[in-house]
């Protein structure tokens, strides 16, 4: 993951944690509508819509990202961070 950047205030759709920043697993990209994101707190997979509002994945989006290596890598890294934090 790269440098953290501010994003519009929103909340995770699963755990309700306030989200006001994001990092890209692909480099120094600014998120755009249609990009997939993972909540660092609970691991929930969501998609950015217009205005960078978070939304649930559509059925087509869910099929597209199922097994995606980048999403799985983010989930593994997130899990490791959370495991270390709990120790």
PDB file as gemmi writes it, atoms N, CA and C in Angstrom:
CRYST1    1.000    1.000    1.000  90.00  90.00  90.00 P 1                      
ATOM      1  N   UNK A   1       0.843  -1.176   0.000  1.00  0.00           N  
ATOM      2  CA  UNK A   1       0.000   0.000   0.000  1.00  0.00           C  
ATOM      3  C   UNK A   1       0.885   1.236   0.000  1.00  0.00           C  
ATOM      4  N   UNK A   2       0.357   2.290  -0.526  1.00  0.00           N  
ATOM      5  CA  UNK A   2       1.111   3.525  -0.672  1.00  0.00           C  
ATOM      6  C   UNK A   2       0.641   4.564   0.318  1.00  0.00           C  
ATOM      7  N   UNK A   3       1.000   5.767   0.015  1.00  0.00           N  
ATOM      8  CA  UNK A   3       0.689   6.912   0.854  1.00  0.00           C  
ATOM      9  C   UNK A   3      -0.816   7.038   1.097  1.00  0.00           C  
ATOM     10  N   UNK A   4      -1.175   7.378   2.313  1.00  0.00           N  
ATOM     11  CA  UNK A   4      -2.576   7.563   2.673  1.00  0.00           C  
ATOM     12  C   UNK A   4      -3.052   8.915   2.162  1.00  0.00           C  
ATOM     13  N   UNK A   5      -4.263   8.938   1.646  1.00  0.00           N  
ATOM     14  CA  UNK A   5      -4.854  10.191   1.192  1.00  0.00           C  
ATOM     15  C   UNK A   5      -6.232  10.367   1.786  1.00  0.00           C  
ATOM     16  N   UNK A   6      -6.601  11.597   2.002  1.00  0.00           N  
ATOM     17  CA  UNK A   6      -7.914  11.893   2.575  1.00  0.00           C  
ATOM     18  C   UNK A   6      -9.004  11.556   1.572  1.00  0.00           C  
ATOM     19  N   UNK A   7     -10.151  11.149   2.087  1.00  0.00           N  
ATOM     20  CA  UNK A   7     -11.327  10.879   1.266  1.00  0.00           C  
ATOM     21  C   UNK A   7     -12.521  11.493   1.981  1.00  0.00           C  
ATOM     22  N   UNK A   8     -13.639  11.635   1.286  1.00  0.00           N  
ATOM     23  CA  UNK A   8     -14.819  12.192   1.965  1.00  0.00           C  
ATOM     24  C   UNK A   8     -15.194  11.336   3.174  1.00  0.00           C  
ATOM     25  N   UNK A   9     -15.629  11.994   4.251  1.00  0.00           N  
ATOM     26  CA  UNK A   9     -16.077  11.256   5.439  1.00  0.00           C  
ATOM     27  C   UNK A   9     -17.211  10.312   5.064  1.00  0.00           C  
ATOM     28  N   UNK A  10     -17.087   9.079   5.479  1.00  0.00           N  
ATOM     29  CA  UNK A  10     -18.118   8.078   5.264  1.00  0.00           C  
ATOM     30  C   UNK A  10     -17.967   7.037   6.368  1.00  0.00           C  
ATOM     31  N   UNK A  11     -18.757   6.010   6.334  1.00  0.00           N  
ATOM     32  CA  UNK A  11     -18.630   4.922   7.302  1.00  0.00           C  
ATOM     33  C   UNK A  11     -18.624   3.590   6.561  1.00  0.00           C  
ATOM     34  N   UNK A  12     -17.962   2.601   7.167  1.00  0.00           N  
ATOM     35  CA  UNK A  12     -17.992   1.251   6.618  1.00  0.00           C  
ATOM     36  C   UNK A  12     -19.432   0.750   6.689  1.00  0.00           C  
ATOM     37  N   UNK A  13     -19.884   0.134   5.624  1.00  0.00           N  
ATOM     38  CA  UNK A  13     -21.261  -0.355   5.561  1.00  0.00           C  
ATOM     39  C   UNK A  13     -21.488  -1.568   6.453  1.00  0.00           C  
ATOM     40  N   UNK A  14     -20.409  -2.242   6.880  1.00  0.00           N  
ATOM     41  CA  UNK A  14     -20.558  -3.419   7.722  1.00  0.00           C  
ATOM     42  C   UNK A  14     -20.360  -3.107   9.205  1.00  0.00           C  
ATOM     43  N   UNK A  15     -19.266  -2.422   9.539  1.00  0.00           N  
ATOM     44  CA  UNK A  15     -18.958  -2.222  10.961  1.00  0.00           C  
ATOM     45  C   UNK A  15     -19.257  -0.814  11.456  1.00  0.00           C  
ATOM     46  N   UNK A  16     -19.549   0.113  10.553  1.00  0.00           N  
ATOM     47  CA  UNK A  16     -19.909   1.467  10.942  1.00  0.00           C  
ATOM     48  C   UNK A  16     -18.750   2.358  11.344  1.00  0.00           C  
ATOM     49  N   UNK A  17     -17.518   1.873  11.183  1.00  0.00           N  
ATOM     50  CA  UNK A  17     -16.349   2.679  11.529  1.00  0.00           C  
ATOM     51  C   UNK A  17     -16.235   3.862  10.570  1.00  0.00           C  
ATOM     52  N   UNK A  18     -15.944   5.034  11.139  1.00  0.00           N  
ATOM     53  CA  UNK A  18     -15.759   6.247  10.338  1.00  0.00           C  
ATOM     54  C   UNK A  18     -14.513   6.095   9.471  1.00  0.00           C  
ATOM     55  N   UNK A  19     -14.646   6.398   8.195  1.00  0.00           N  
ATOM     56  CA  UNK A  19     -13.543   6.321   7.241  1.00  0.00           C  
ATOM     57  C   UNK A  19     -13.366   7.693   6.622  1.00  0.00           C  
ATOM     58  N   UNK A  20     -12.131   8.229   6.725  1.00  0.00           N  
ATOM     59  CA  UNK A  20     -11.863   9.545   6.143  1.00  0.00           C  
ATOM     60  C   UNK A  20     -10.566   9.575   5.335  1.00  0.00           C  
ATOM     61  N   UNK A  21     -10.001   8.376   5.080  1.00  0.00           N  
ATOM     62  CA  UNK A  21      -8.768   8.285   4.309  1.00  0.00           C  
ATOM     63  C   UNK A  21      -8.693   6.912   3.651  1.00  0.00           C  
ATOM     64  N   UNK A  22      -7.830   6.803   2.652  1.00  0.00           N  
ATOM     65  CA  UNK A  22      -7.648   5.522   1.980  1.00  0.00           C  
ATOM     66  C   UNK A  22      -6.230   5.430   1.432  1.00  0.00           C  
ATOM     67  N   UNK A  23      -5.813   4.211   1.152  1.00  0.00           N  
ATOM     68  CA  UNK A  23      -4.517   3.941   0.533  1.00  0.00           C  
ATOM     69  C   UNK A  23      -4.763   2.997  -0.628  1.00  0.00           C  
ATOM     70  N   UNK A  24      -3.956   3.109  -1.656  1.00  0.00           N  
ATOM     71  CA  UNK A  24      -4.104   2.257  -2.827  1.00  0.00           C  
ATOM     72  C   UNK A  24      -3.116   1.104  -2.766  1.00  0.00           C  
ATOM     73  N   UNK A  25      -3.596  -0.080  -3.081  1.00  0.00           N  
ATOM     74  CA  UNK A  25      -2.718  -1.242  -3.173  1.00  0.00           C  
ATOM     75  C   UNK A  25      -2.024  -1.282  -4.525  1.00  0.00           C  
ATOM     76  N   UNK A  26      -2.392  -0.389  -5.433  1.00  0.00           N  
ATOM     77  CA  UNK A  26      -1.853  -0.391  -6.790  1.00  0.00           C  
ATOM     78  C   UNK A  26      -0.872   0.733  -7.066  1.00  0.00           C  
ATOM     79  N   UNK A  27      -0.560   1.515  -6.090  1.00  0.00           N  
ATOM     80  CA  UNK A  27       0.353   2.634  -6.313  1.00  0.00           C  
ATOM     81  C   UNK A  27      -0.275   3.924  -5.860  1.00  0.00           C  
ATOM     82  N   UNK A  28       0.149   5.002  -6.455  1.00  0.00           N  
ATOM     83  CA  UNK A  28      -0.307   6.327  -6.051  1.00  0.00           C  
ATOM     84  C   UNK A  28      -1.569   6.728  -6.797  1.00  0.00           C  
ATOM     85  N   UNK A  29      -2.568   5.876  -6.769  1.00  0.00           N  
ATOM     86  CA  UNK A  29      -3.820   6.156  -7.446  1.00  0.00           C  
ATOM     87  C   UNK A  29      -4.801   6.843  -6.520  1.00  0.00           C  
ATOM     88  N   UNK A  30      -5.577   7.722  -7.073  1.00  0.00           N  
ATOM     89  CA  UNK A  30      -6.690   8.334  -6.356  1.00  0.00           C  
ATOM     90  C   UNK A  30      -7.909   7.471  -6.655  1.00  0.00           C  
ATOM     91  N   UNK A  31      -8.668   7.077  -5.627  1.00  0.00           N  
ATOM     92  CA  UNK A  31      -9.831   6.225  -5.908  1.00  0.00           C  
ATOM     93  C   UNK A  31     -10.847   6.942  -6.780  1.00  0.00           C  
ATOM     94  N   UNK A  32     -11.526   6.143  -7.592  1.00  0.00           N  
ATOM     95  CA  UNK A  32     -12.566   6.689  -8.469  1.00  0.00           C  
ATOM     96  C   UNK A  32     -13.773   5.765  -8.426  1.00  0.00           C  
ATOM     97  N   UNK A  33     -14.862   6.266  -8.927  1.00  0.00           N  
ATOM     98  CA  UNK A  33     -16.091   5.484  -8.966  1.00  0.00           C  
ATOM     99  C   UNK A  33     -15.831   4.137  -9.644  1.00  0.00           C  
ATOM    100  N   UNK A  34     -16.281   3.068  -9.005  1.00  0.00           N  
ATOM    101  CA  UNK A  34     -16.101   1.719  -9.534  1.00  0.00           C  
ATOM    102  C   UNK A  34     -14.927   0.972  -8.928  1.00  0.00           C  
ATOM    103  N   UNK A  35     -14.039   1.682  -8.230  1.00  0.00           N  
ATOM    104  CA  UNK A  35     -12.904   1.025  -7.570  1.00  0.00           C  
ATOM    105  C   UNK A  35     -13.380   0.281  -6.329  1.00  0.00           C  
ATOM    106  N   UNK A  36     -12.776  -0.863  -6.091  1.00  0.00           N  
ATOM    107  CA  UNK A  36     -13.116  -1.691  -4.937  1.00  0.00           C  
ATOM    108  C   UNK A  36     -12.206  -1.316  -3.774  1.00  0.00           C  
ATOM    109  N   UNK A  37     -12.746  -1.367  -2.560  1.00  0.00           N  
ATOM    110  CA  UNK A  37     -11.982  -1.065  -1.357  1.00  0.00           C  
ATOM    111  C   UNK A  37     -12.299  -2.084  -0.278  1.00  0.00           C  
ATOM    112  N   UNK A  38     -11.381  -2.199   0.674  1.00  0.00           N  
ATOM    113  CA  UNK A  38     -11.534  -3.121   1.800  1.00  0.00           C  
ATOM    114  C   UNK A  38     -11.435  -2.310   3.085  1.00  0.00           C  
ATOM    115  N   UNK A  39     -12.390  -2.472   3.982  1.00  0.00           N  
ATOM    116  CA  UNK A  39     -12.333  -1.803   5.276  1.00  0.00           C  
ATOM    117  C   UNK A  39     -11.178  -2.387   6.079  1.00  0.00           C  
ATOM    118  N   UNK A  40     -10.255  -1.559   6.491  1.00  0.00           N  
ATOM    119  CA  UNK A  40      -9.091  -2.019   7.250  1.00  0.00           C  
ATOM    120  C   UNK A  40      -9.504  -2.526   8.628  1.00  0.00           C  
ATOM    121  N   UNK A  41     -10.645  -2.099   9.121  1.00  0.00           N  
ATOM    122  CA  UNK A  41     -11.088  -2.486  10.457  1.00  0.00           C  
ATOM    123  C   UNK A  41     -11.784  -3.845  10.488  1.00  0.00           C  
ATOM    124  N   UNK A  42     -12.661  -4.109   9.515  1.00  0.00           N  
ATOM    125  CA  UNK A  42     -13.416  -5.364   9.564  1.00  0.00           C  
ATOM    126  C   UNK A  42     -13.226  -6.252   8.336  1.00  0.00           C  
ATOM    127  N   UNK A  43     -12.595  -5.730   7.282  1.00  0.00           N  
ATOM    128  CA  UNK A  43     -12.345  -6.528   6.087  1.00  0.00           C  
ATOM    129  C   UNK A  43     -13.463  -6.540   5.070  1.00  0.00           C  
ATOM    130  N   UNK A  44     -14.525  -5.781   5.323  1.00  0.00           N  
ATOM    131  CA  UNK A  44     -15.665  -5.763   4.400  1.00  0.00           C  
ATOM    132  C   UNK A  44     -15.245  -5.177   3.050  1.00  0.00           C  
ATOM    133  N   UNK A  45     -15.640  -5.826   1.972  1.00  0.00           N  
ATOM    134  CA  UNK A  45     -15.325  -5.372   0.615  1.00  0.00           C  
ATOM    135  C   UNK A  45     -16.478  -4.524   0.105  1.00  0.00           C  
ATOM    136  N   UNK A  46     -16.144  -3.313  -0.360  1.00  0.00           N  
ATOM    137  CA  UNK A  46     -17.147  -2.360  -0.860  1.00  0.00           C  
ATOM    138  C   UNK A  46     -16.625  -1.744  -2.146  1.00  0.00           C  
ATOM    139  N   UNK A  47     -17.445  -0.904  -2.751  1.00  0.00           N  
ATOM    140  CA  UNK A  47     -17.051  -0.216  -3.979  1.00  0.00           C  
ATOM    141  C   UNK A  47     -17.325   1.275  -3.814  1.00  0.00           C  
ATOM    142  N   UNK A  48     -16.443   2.083  -4.387  1.00  0.00           N  
ATOM    143  CA  UNK A  48     -16.667   3.525  -4.419  1.00  0.00           C  
ATOM    144  C   UNK A  48     -17.650   3.837  -5.548  1.00  0.00           C  
ATOM    145  N   UNK A  49     -18.578   4.724  -5.259  1.00  0.00           N  
ATOM    146  CA  UNK A  49     -19.508   5.232  -6.274  1.00  0.00           C  
ATOM    147  C   UNK A  49     -19.203   6.711  -6.489  1.00  0.00           C  
ATOM    148  N   UNK A  50     -20.039   7.393  -7.271  1.00  0.00           N  
ATOM    149  CA  UNK A  50     -19.847   8.823  -7.525  1.00  0.00           C  
ATOM    150  C   UNK A  50     -19.691   9.572  -6.219  1.00  0.00           C  
ATOM    151  N   UNK A  51     -18.791  10.537  -6.201  1.00  0.00           N  
ATOM    152  CA  UNK A  51     -18.532  11.314  -5.007  1.00  0.00           C  
ATOM    153  C   UNK A  51     -17.776  10.526  -3.950  1.00  0.00           C  
ATOM    154  N   UNK A  52     -17.223   9.362  -4.349  1.00  0.00           N  
ATOM    155  CA  UNK A  52     -16.492   8.454  -3.457  1.00  0.00           C  
ATOM    156  C   UNK A  52     -17.335   7.969  -2.283  1.00  0.00           C  
ATOM    157  N   UNK A  53     -18.631   7.850  -2.511  1.00  0.00           N  
ATOM    158  CA  UNK A  53     -19.518   7.260  -1.508  1.00  0.00           C  
ATOM    159  C   UNK A  53     -19.362   5.740  -1.594  1.00  0.00           C  
ATOM    160  N   UNK A  54     -19.357   5.086  -0.442  1.00  0.00           N  
ATOM    161  CA  UNK A  54     -19.224   3.635  -0.415  1.00  0.00           C  
ATOM    162  C   UNK A  54     -20.563   2.954  -0.642  1.00  0.00           C  
ATOM    163  N   UNK A  55     -20.520   1.825  -1.336  1.00  0.00           N  
ATOM    164  CA  UNK A  55     -21.721   1.063  -1.649  1.00  0.00           C  
ATOM    165  C   UNK A  55     -21.364  -0.419  -1.616  1.00  0.00           C  
ATOM    166  N   UNK A  56     -22.382  -1.248  -1.491  1.00  0.00           N  
ATOM    167  CA  UNK A  56     -22.180  -2.690  -1.578  1.00  0.00           C  
ATOM    168  C   UNK A  56     -21.860  -3.061  -3.025  1.00  0.00           C  
ATOM    169  N   UNK A  57     -21.141  -4.147  -3.204  1.00  0.00           N  
ATOM    170  CA  UNK A  57     -20.857  -4.636  -4.547  1.00  0.00           C  
ATOM    171  C   UNK A  57     -22.136  -5.162  -5.193  1.00  0.00           C  
ATOM    172  N   UNK A  58     -22.292  -4.896  -6.466  1.00  0.00           N  
ATOM    173  CA  UNK A  58     -23.386  -5.520  -7.206  1.00  0.00           C  
ATOM    174  C   UNK A  58     -23.013  -6.984  -7.418  1.00  0.00           C  
ATOM    175  N   UNK A  59     -23.951  -7.786  -7.880  1.00  0.00           N  
ATOM    176  CA  UNK A  59     -23.672  -9.201  -8.134  1.00  0.00           C  
ATOM    177  C   UNK A  59     -22.551  -9.340  -9.169  1.00  0.00           C  
ATOM    178  N   UNK A  60     -22.580  -8.519 -10.222  1.00  0.00           N  
ATOM    179  CA  UNK A  60     -21.533  -8.572 -11.250  1.00  0.00           C  
ATOM    180  C   UNK A  60     -20.177  -8.173 -10.674  1.00  0.00           C  
ATOM    181  N   UNK A  61     -20.155  -7.130  -9.847  1.00  0.00           N  
ATOM    182  CA  UNK A  61     -18.891  -6.697  -9.228  1.00  0.00           C  
ATOM    183  C   UNK A  61     -18.345  -7.775  -8.303  1.00  0.00           C  
ATOM    184  N   UNK A  62     -19.231  -8.412  -7.543  1.00  0.00           N  
ATOM    185  CA  UNK A  62     -18.808  -9.478  -6.626  1.00  0.00           C  
ATOM    186  C   UNK A  62     -18.193 -10.640  -7.397  1.00  0.00           C  
ATOM    187  N   UNK A  63     -18.800 -11.018  -8.516  1.00  0.00           N  
ATOM    188  CA  UNK A  63     -18.239 -12.087  -9.345  1.00  0.00           C  
ATOM    189  C   UNK A  63     -16.881 -11.670  -9.902  1.00  0.00           C  
ATOM    190  N   UNK A  64     -16.757 -10.414 -10.303  1.00  0.00           N  
ATOM    191  CA  UNK A  64     -15.514  -9.915 -10.896  1.00  0.00           C  
ATOM    192  C   UNK A  64     -14.356  -9.946  -9.897  1.00  0.00           C  
ATOM    193  N   UNK A  65     -14.614  -9.626  -8.629  1.00  0.00           N  
ATOM    194  CA  UNK A  65     -13.524  -9.552  -7.646  1.00  0.00           C  
ATOM    195  C   UNK A  65     -13.330 -10.844  -6.856  1.00  0.00           C  
ATOM    196  N   UNK A  66     -14.237 -11.791  -6.991  1.00  0.00           N  
ATOM    197  CA  UNK A  66     -14.089 -13.058  -6.264  1.00  0.00           C  
ATOM    198  C   UNK A  66     -12.768 -13.715  -6.653  1.00  0.00           C  
ATOM    199  N   UNK A  67     -11.924 -13.943  -5.665  1.00  0.00           N  
ATOM    200  CA  UNK A  67     -10.634 -14.571  -5.924  1.00  0.00           C  
ATOM    201  C   UNK A  67      -9.579 -13.644  -6.500  1.00  0.00           C  
ATOM    202  N   UNK A  68      -9.884 -12.342  -6.609  1.00  0.00           N  
ATOM    203  CA  UNK A  68      -8.912 -11.381  -7.146  1.00  0.00           C  
ATOM    204  C   UNK A  68      -7.665 -11.375  -6.267  1.00  0.00           C  
ATOM    205  N   UNK A  69      -6.508 -11.559  -6.863  1.00  0.00           N  
ATOM    206  CA  UNK A  69      -5.255 -11.657  -6.109  1.00  0.00           C  
ATOM    207  C   UNK A  69      -4.958 -10.404  -5.297  1.00  0.00           C  
ATOM    208  N   UNK A  70      -5.275  -9.244  -5.826  1.00  0.00           N  
ATOM    209  CA  UNK A  70      -5.003  -7.995  -5.095  1.00  0.00           C  
ATOM    210  C   UNK A  70      -5.899  -7.883  -3.860  1.00  0.00           C  
ATOM    211  N   UNK A  71      -7.168  -8.225  -4.010  1.00  0.00           N  
ATOM    212  CA  UNK A  71      -8.093  -8.173  -2.876  1.00  0.00           C  
ATOM    213  C   UNK A  71      -7.668  -9.198  -1.817  1.00  0.00           C  
ATOM    214  N   UNK A  72      -7.305 -10.391  -2.254  1.00  0.00           N  
ATOM    215  CA  UNK A  72      -6.865 -11.417  -1.307  1.00  0.00           C  
ATOM    216  C   UNK A  72      -5.585 -10.987  -0.589  1.00  0.00           C  
ATOM    217  N   UNK A  73      -4.668 -10.336  -1.302  1.00  0.00           N  
ATOM    218  CA  UNK A  73      -3.431  -9.855  -0.675  1.00  0.00           C  
ATOM    219  C   UNK A  73      -3.732  -8.788   0.373  1.00  0.00           C  
ATOM    220  N   UNK A  74      -4.654  -7.886   0.061  1.00  0.00           N  
ATOM    221  CA  UNK A  74      -5.045  -6.855   1.033  1.00  0.00           C  
ATOM    222  C   UNK A  74      -5.686  -7.517   2.249  1.00  0.00           C  
ATOM    223  N   UNK A  75      -6.537  -8.507   2.029  1.00  0.00           N  
ATOM    224  CA  UNK A  75      -7.189  -9.202   3.144  1.00  0.00           C  
ATOM    225  C   UNK A  75      -6.151  -9.915   4.024  1.00  0.00           C  
ATOM    226  N   UNK A  76      -5.151 -10.563   3.390  1.00  0.00           N  
ATOM    227  CA  UNK A  76      -4.104 -11.234   4.170  1.00  0.00           C  
ATOM    228  C   UNK A  76      -3.301 -10.225   4.986  1.00  0.00           C  
ATOM    229  N   UNK A  77      -2.909  -9.115   4.352  1.00  0.00           N  
ATOM    230  CA  UNK A  77      -2.136  -8.082   5.057  1.00  0.00           C  
ATOM    231  C   UNK A  77      -2.951  -7.499   6.206  1.00  0.00           C  
ATOM    232  N   UNK A  78      -4.211  -7.236   5.958  1.00  0.00           N  
ATOM    233  CA  UNK A  78      -5.100  -6.714   6.997  1.00  0.00           C  
ATOM    234  C   UNK A  78      -5.188  -7.688   8.156  1.00  0.00           C  
ATOM    235  N   UNK A  79      -5.372  -8.960   7.859  1.00  0.00           N  
ATOM    236  CA  UNK A  79      -5.455  -9.977   8.892  1.00  0.00           C  
ATOM    237  C   UNK A  79      -4.185 -10.045   9.733  1.00  0.00           C  
ATOM    238  N   UNK A  80      -3.034  -9.934   9.094  1.00  0.00           N  
ATOM    239  CA  UNK A  80      -1.760  -9.957   9.810  1.00  0.00           C  
ATOM    240  C   UNK A  80      -1.621  -8.748  10.732  1.00  0.00           C  
ATOM    241  N   UNK A  81      -1.996  -7.578  10.244  1.00  0.00           N  
ATOM    242  CA  UNK A  81      -1.936  -6.367  11.064  1.00  0.00           C  
ATOM    243  C   UNK A  81      -2.857  -6.512  12.274  1.00  0.00           C  
ATOM    244  N   UNK A  82      -4.054  -6.997  12.054  1.00  0.00           N  
ATOM    245  CA  UNK A  82      -5.007  -7.146  13.154  1.00  0.00           C  
ATOM    246  C   UNK A  82      -4.536  -8.211  14.144  1.00  0.00           C  
ATOM    247  N   UNK A  83      -3.923  -9.282  13.639  1.00  0.00           N  
ATOM    248  CA  UNK A  83      -3.406 -10.319  14.529  1.00  0.00           C  
ATOM    249  C   UNK A  83      -2.297  -9.763  15.420  1.00  0.00           C  
ATOM    250  N   UNK A  84      -1.385  -9.000  14.832  1.00  0.00           N  
ATOM    251  CA  UNK A  84      -0.291  -8.410  15.598  1.00  0.00           C  
ATOM    252  C   UNK A  84      -0.810  -7.387  16.608  1.00  0.00           C  
ATOM    253  N   UNK A  85      -1.811  -6.642  16.193  1.00  0.00           N  
ATOM    254  CA  UNK A  85      -2.392  -5.619  17.076  1.00  0.00           C  
ATOM    255  C   UNK A  85      -3.038  -6.265  18.305  1.00  0.00           C  
ATOM    256  N   UNK A  86      -3.602  -7.457  18.126  1.00  0.00           N  
ATOM    257  CA  UNK A  86      -4.296  -8.137  19.225  1.00  0.00           C  
ATOM    258  C   UNK A  86      -3.319  -8.761  20.236  1.00  0.00           C  
ATOM    259  N   UNK A  87      -2.077  -8.913  19.857  1.00  0.00           N  
ATOM    260  CA  UNK A  87      -1.098  -9.544  20.760  1.00  0.00           C  
ATOM    261  C   UNK A  87      -0.666  -8.637  21.863  1.00  0.00           C  
TER     262      UNK A  87                                                      
END                                                                             
